[in-house]
Amino acid sequence: MRTVILNLSLELEPLREALGKPAASPAQHARRLHEVSRHERMLGIALLLAEADTDGFFSHLTLSAEAHARLLREARDSGQATRFAGTGNFHPFCDALVAGQVPLAREMARLAPEQWIPGEEYEEDFVYGRFLHALLLDGDQGLEQQEALLDRMARLDPEWEPRQRLCRALFERDAHAFEVALVEAASEHQRRCDELAATRFSPTLENHTERYVFIEGLALLRLAKAAGLQTEPEHKLMPSLARWRD
């Protein structure tokens, strides 16, 4: 894992430096910010796994979220939405929540596009991201919008995958249903990671990091806590060590 930390640090340095240089296009600049965000997340996870370094974990997740927030601000100011700025790219928003950066997460939710970007993101991801944003921003004051998003999810996915059940459980404040769906979501995350790893000739940095810590699940646990749900203290791929304590 120390080799992973070293490799991530070496890859991050030129990525950060590139942000201070002119880009060939807004899309290229957006990609640079996206890559910085992604690498900061992986580095934070690597520090947690290798050294139980919670300060480093939360710090790098914050840096990931800050890079994405910059991307969203610049996309808003330029009026040029890219797939990296789409609401379906909700992982940096989750980073902010997991790191305890709720004001930053709120800013990101307000900056995220309110419309789906066809051809650039999956509609299911867009609706899921919108629901998480609405839950954080509006809570009990936005039930009508949240229910409309749940209905849209059901039309897109009649089989009710774990994410949809998680959202429904949060909406209904159903702690048991939330726990069941969270376990399934963690298993689905691991399955996807395993399938992706099987297609590669050698392990990737994602395979060494995000495969073992379910950031999205940790963010959902924080939203559940804010909604008043009692959750289990430990979950597979979501160690209590990685849960922010106010």
Contacts in CASP RR format, 6 or more apart in sequence:
PFRMAT RR
TARGET T0000
AUTHOR 0000-0000-0000
METHOD contacts of the structure
MODEL  1
MRTVILNLSLELEPLREALGKPAASPAQHARRLHEVSRHERMLGIALLLA
EADTDGFFSHLTLSAEAHARLLREARDSGQATRFAGTGNFHPFCDALVAG
QVPLAREMARLAPEQWIPGEEYEEDFVYGRFLHALLLDGDQGLEQQEALL
DRMARLDPEWEPRQRLCRALFERDAHAFEVALVEAASEHQRRCDELAATR
FSPTLENHTERYVFIEGLALLRLAKAAGLQTEPEHKLMPSLARWRD
1 46 0 8 1.000
1 49 0 8 1.000
1 50 0 8 1.000
1 208 0 8 1.000
2 50 0 8 1.000
4 46 0 8 1.000
4 50 0 8 1.000
4 205 0 8 1.000
4 208 0 8 1.000
4 209 0 8 1.000
5 43 0 8 1.000
5 46 0 8 1.000
5 47 0 8 1.000
5 50 0 8 1.000
7 205 0 8 1.000
8 39 0 8 1.000
8 42 0 8 1.000
8 43 0 8 1.000
8 46 0 8 1.000
8 205 0 8 1.000
9 43 0 8 1.000
11 39 0 8 1.000
11 205 0 8 1.000
12 36 0 8 1.000
12 39 0 8 1.000
12 40 0 8 1.000
12 43 0 8 1.000
15 32 0 8 1.000
15 35 0 8 1.000
15 36 0 8 1.000
15 39 0 8 1.000
16 36 0 8 1.000
18 32 0 8 1.000
19 29 0 8 1.000
19 32 0 8 1.000
19 33 0 8 1.000
19 36 0 8 1.000
23 29 0 8 1.000
23 32 0 8 1.000
26 74 0 8 1.000
26 78 0 8 1.000
26 80 0 8 1.000
26 82 0 8 1.000
27 82 0 8 1.000
29 74 0 8 1.000
30 71 0 8 1.000
30 74 0 8 1.000
30 75 0 8 1.000
30 82 0 8 1.000
30 84 0 8 1.000
30 85 0 8 1.000
31 84 0 8 1.000
33 67 0 8 1.000
33 68 0 8 1.000
33 70 0 8 1.000
33 71 0 8 1.000
33 74 0 8 1.000
33 84 0 8 1.000
34 67 0 8 1.000
34 68 0 8 1.000
34 71 0 8 1.000
34 84 0 8 1.000
34 89 0 8 1.000
36 63 0 8 1.000
36 64 0 8 1.000
36 67 0 8 1.000
37 64 0 8 1.000
37 65 0 8 1.000
37 67 0 8 1.000
37 68 0 8 1.000
37 71 0 8 1.000
37 92 0 8 1.000
37 95 0 8 1.000
38 64 0 8 1.000
39 205 0 8 1.000
40 60 0 8 1.000
40 61 0 8 1.000
40 63 0 8 1.000
40 64 0 8 1.000
40 67 0 8 1.000
40 95 0 8 1.000
41 60 0 8 1.000
41 61 0 8 1.000
41 64 0 8 1.000
41 91 0 8 1.000
41 92 0 8 1.000
41 95 0 8 1.000
41 209 0 8 1.000
41 210 0 8 1.000
41 215 0 8 1.000
42 205 0 8 1.000
42 206 0 8 1.000
42 209 0 8 1.000
42 210 0 8 1.000
43 60 0 8 1.000
44 53 0 8 1.000
44 56 0 8 1.000
44 57 0 8 1.000
44 59 0 8 1.000
44 60 0 8 1.000
44 61 0 8 1.000
44 209 0 8 1.000
45 57 0 8 1.000
45 209 0 8 1.000
45 210 0 8 1.000
45 212 0 8 1.000
45 213 0 8 1.000
45 215 0 8 1.000
46 208 0 8 1.000
46 209 0 8 1.000
47 53 0 8 1.000
47 56 0 8 1.000
47 57 0 8 1.000
47 60 0 8 1.000
48 54 0 8 1.000
48 56 0 8 1.000
48 57 0 8 1.000
48 213 0 8 1.000
48 241 0 8 1.000
48 242 0 8 1.000
49 209 0 8 1.000
49 212 0 8 1.000
49 213 0 8 1.000
52 241 0 8 1.000
54 241 0 8 1.000
54 242 0 8 1.000
57 242 0 8 1.000
58 98 0 8 1.000
58 99 0 8 1.000
58 100 0 8 1.000
58 244 0 8 1.000
59 99 0 8 1.000
61 95 0 8 1.000
61 96 0 8 1.000
61 98 0 8 1.000
61 99 0 8 1.000
61 101 0 8 1.000
61 215 0 8 1.000
62 95 0 8 1.000
62 96 0 8 1.000
62 99 0 8 1.000
62 101 0 8 1.000
62 104 0 8 1.000
64 92 0 8 1.000
64 95 0 8 1.000
65 92 0 8 1.000
65 93 0 8 1.000
65 95 0 8 1.000
65 96 0 8 1.000
65 99 0 8 1.000
65 101 0 8 1.000
65 104 0 8 1.000
65 105 0 8 1.000
65 108 0 8 1.000
66 104 0 8 1.000
67 92 0 8 1.000
68 89 0 8 1.000
68 92 0 8 1.000
68 93 0 8 1.000
68 95 0 8 1.000
68 108 0 8 1.000
69 92 0 8 1.000
69 96 0 8 1.000
69 104 0 8 1.000
69 107 0 8 1.000
69 108 0 8 1.000
69 111 0 8 1.000
71 84 0 8 1.000
71 85 0 8 1.000
72 85 0 8 1.000
72 108 0 8 1.000
72 111 0 8 1.000
72 112 0 8 1.000
73 111 0 8 1.000
75 81 0 8 1.000
75 82 0 8 1.000
75 85 0 8 1.000
75 113 0 8 1.000
76 111 0 8 1.000
81 113 0 8 1.000
81 117 0 8 1.000
81 120 0 8 1.000
82 120 0 8 1.000
83 89 0 8 1.000
83 117 0 8 1.000
83 119 0 8 1.000
83 120 0 8 1.000
83 121 0 8 1.000
85 112 0 8 1.000
85 113 0 8 1.000
86 112 0 8 1.000
86 113 0 8 1.000
86 117 0 8 1.000
86 120 0 8 1.000
86 121 0 8 1.000
86 126 0 8 1.000
87 112 0 8 1.000
87 113 0 8 1.000
87 114 0 8 1.000
87 116 0 8 1.000
87 121 0 8 1.000
87 125 0 8 1.000
87 126 0 8 1.000
87 129 0 8 1.000
87 130 0 8 1.000
87 133 0 8 1.000
88 121 0 8 1.000
88 122 0 8 1.000
88 125 0 8 1.000
88 126 0 8 1.000
88 128 0 8 1.000
88 129 0 8 1.000
89 121 0 8 1.000
89 125 0 8 1.000
90 125 0 8 1.000
90 128 0 8 1.000
90 129 0 8 1.000
90 132 0 8 1.000
90 216 0 8 1.000
91 215 0 8 1.000
91 216 0 8 1.000
92 108 0 8 1.000
93 105 0 8 1.000
93 108 0 8 1.000
93 109 0 8 1.000
93 112 0 8 1.000
93 129 0 8 1.000
93 132 0 8 1.000
93 133 0 8 1.000
93 219 0 8 1.000
94 132 0 8 1.000
94 215 0 8 1.000
94 216 0 8 1.000
94 217 0 8 1.000
94 218 0 8 1.000
94 219 0 8 1.000
95 215 0 8 1.000
95 219 0 8 1.000
96 102 0 8 1.000
96 104 0 8 1.000
96 105 0 8 1.000
96 108 0 8 1.000
97 105 0 8 1.000
97 136 0 8 1.000
97 218 0 8 1.000
97 219 0 8 1.000
97 222 0 8 1.000
97 223 0 8 1.000
98 215 0 8 1.000
98 218 0 8 1.000
98 219 0 8 1.000
98 222 0 8 1.000
98 242 0 8 1.000
98 243 0 8 1.000
98 244 0 8 1.000
99 244 0 8 1.000
100 222 0 8 1.000
100 244 0 8 1.000
100 246 0 8 1.000
102 136 0 8 1.000
105 136 0 8 1.000
106 136 0 8 1.000
106 137 0 8 1.000
109 132 0 8 1.000
109 133 0 8 1.000
109 134 0 8 1.000
109 136 0 8 1.000
109 137 0 8 1.000
110 137 0 8 1.000
112 129 0 8 1.000
112 130 0 8 1.000
112 133 0 8 1.000
114 130 0 8 1.000
116 123 0 8 1.000
116 126 0 8 1.000
116 127 0 8 1.000
117 126 0 8 1.000
123 156 0 8 1.000
124 153 0 8 1.000
124 156 0 8 1.000
124 157 0 8 1.000
127 149 0 8 1.000
127 152 0 8 1.000
127 153 0 8 1.000
127 156 0 8 1.000
128 153 0 8 1.000
128 163 0 8 1.000
128 164 0 8 1.000
128 167 0 8 1.000
130 149 0 8 1.000
131 146 0 8 1.000
131 149 0 8 1.000
131 150 0 8 1.000
131 153 0 8 1.000
131 167 0 8 1.000
132 167 0 8 1.000
132 219 0 8 1.000
132 223 0 8 1.000
134 142 0 8 1.000
134 145 0 8 1.000
134 146 0 8 1.000
134 149 0 8 1.000
135 146 0 8 1.000
135 170 0 8 1.000
135 171 0 8 1.000
135 223 0 8 1.000
135 227 0 8 1.000
136 223 0 8 1.000
136 226 0 8 1.000
138 145 0 8 1.000
138 146 0 8 1.000
139 146 0 8 1.000
139 227 0 8 1.000
143 171 0 8 1.000
146 171 0 8 1.000
147 171 0 8 1.000
149 167 0 8 1.000
150 164 0 8 1.000
150 167 0 8 1.000
150 168 0 8 1.000
150 171 0 8 1.000
153 164 0 8 1.000
153 167 0 8 1.000
154 160 0 8 1.000
154 164 0 8 1.000
157 164 0 8 1.000
160 168 0 8 1.000
161 188 0 8 1.000
162 181 0 8 1.000
162 182 0 8 1.000
162 184 0 8 1.000
162 185 0 8 1.000
162 188 0 8 1.000
163 185 0 8 1.000
165 177 0 8 1.000
165 180 0 8 1.000
165 181 0 8 1.000
165 184 0 8 1.000
166 178 0 8 1.000
166 181 0 8 1.000
166 182 0 8 1.000
166 185 0 8 1.000
166 220 0 8 1.000
168 174 0 8 1.000
168 177 0 8 1.000
169 175 0 8 1.000
169 177 0 8 1.000
169 178 0 8 1.000
169 181 0 8 1.000
170 178 0 8 1.000
170 220 0 8 1.000
170 223 0 8 1.000
170 224 0 8 1.000
170 227 0 8 1.000
170 229 0 8 1.000
173 227 0 8 1.000
173 228 0 8 1.000
173 229 0 8 1.000
174 229 0 8 1.000
175 224 0 8 1.000
175 229 0 8 1.000
175 230 0 8 1.000
175 231 0 8 1.000
178 220 0 8 1.000
178 224 0 8 1.000
178 229 0 8 1.000
178 231 0 8 1.000
179 231 0 8 1.000
179 232 0 8 1.000
182 217 0 8 1.000
182 220 0 8 1.000
182 221 0 8 1.000
182 231 0 8 1.000
182 235 0 8 1.000
182 238 0 8 1.000
183 235 0 8 1.000
183 236 0 8 1.000
185 214 0 8 1.000
185 216 0 8 1.000
185 217 0 8 1.000
185 220 0 8 1.000
186 214 0 8 1.000
186 217 0 8 1.000
186 235 0 8 1.000
186 236 0 8 1.000
186 237 0 8 1.000
186 238 0 8 1.000
187 236 0 8 1.000
189 214 0 8 1.000
189 216 0 8 1.000
189 217 0 8 1.000
189 237 0 8 1.000
190 211 0 8 1.000
190 214 0 8 1.000
190 237 0 8 1.000
193 206 0 8 1.000
193 207 0 8 1.000
193 210 0 8 1.000
193 211 0 8 1.000
194 211 0 8 1.000
196 206 0 8 1.000
196 207 0 8 1.000
197 203 0 8 1.000
197 204 0 8 1.000
197 207 0 8 1.000
197 211 0 8 1.000
200 207 0 8 1.000
212 237 0 8 1.000
213 237 0 8 1.000
213 238 0 8 1.000
213 239 0 8 1.000
213 242 0 8 1.000
214 236 0 8 1.000
214 237 0 8 1.000
214 238 0 8 1.000
217 235 0 8 1.000
217 237 0 8 1.000
217 238 0 8 1.000
218 238 0 8 1.000
218 242 0 8 1.000
218 243 0 8 1.000
221 231 0 8 1.000
221 235 0 8 1.000
221 238 0 8 1.000
221 243 0 8 1.000
222 243 0 8 1.000
222 244 0 8 1.000
224 231 0 8 1.000
225 231 0 8 1.000
233 240 0 8 1.000
234 240 0 8 1.000
END
